[in-house]
Amino acid sequence: MTRIFLSYAPENAICAGALRTGLEAQSYTTWREPPYPNPNSASYPHLIETAVLGSAAVVLIWSKHAAQTAWVERHLLFAQKLKKPIFPLFLDHTSLPTTLVSASSFTIQADCVDAVPALIALPSFPLAHSTDALITLSELAAHEYIRERKEAINQAADLLARGEHSEEVLALLDSLATNDPIMGVREDAQNALVAHCRRVLRFGNGRAGNLDYHHHLVGVERGDVGWLNGTSNVLVKLSRLPMLTIML
């Protein structure tokens, strides 16, 4: 079943619980925070990023409390870094961050559970039993078993070779290459990124045959390799890759 990550302030926990109940009644799963590690633990950021990584979408319960909650802000940063779709639900008239003004959103008028039918009716909201390759990939990438995360890397490489979901897959691989606790997984993800870089460079700036990756690879200081998003021109660094000679 498709997993949804709920982001909310502690003051809005009742609404979150109602949404969780409604989504699970529609055959979704929702990530539940374990009792440990807690937000004061060193491993907590990795726990949260992995939870976001393995989710198909983030539902943001937005309010004046959420706007003042540091961990809600970090949830959004993780989600945006991983190219996850974000669906804000308004509890009041607090303005969204400017980075989310174009997101599909609506205001909760009554009980929070009543928002679920409208939420899942959105064309961009993932299906409860989705077979989308990117959702399957995300679940594997966040799996507790090393072999499953390595399988995610193999599937990611295949998607990149076909030019499918390129930005999302590159963000996923970069997360594994940087943050996975197992060196062998990090190395496999790094190798997949290097192979992608070489393939794109071999065919020209951002194009591999007739597959447009919408990125321009660049060399940056200290031998890092990164790509420039073709629409926003934001440099995303792959900070632990070996030196490559970049000819533009």
Secondary structure, 3 states (H helix, E strand, C coil): CCEEEEECCHHHHHHHHHHHHHHHHCCCEECCCCCCCCCCCCCHHHHHHHHHHCCCEEEEEECHHHHCCHHHHHHHHHHHHCCCCEEEEECCCCCCCHHHCCCCCEECCCCHHHHHHHHHHCCCCCCCCCCCHHHHHHHHHCCCCHHHHHHHHHHHHHHHHCCCCHHHHHHHHHHHHHHCCCHHHHHHHHHHHHHHHHHHHHHCCCEECCEECCEEEEECHHHCEEEEECCCCCEEEECCCCCCCCCC
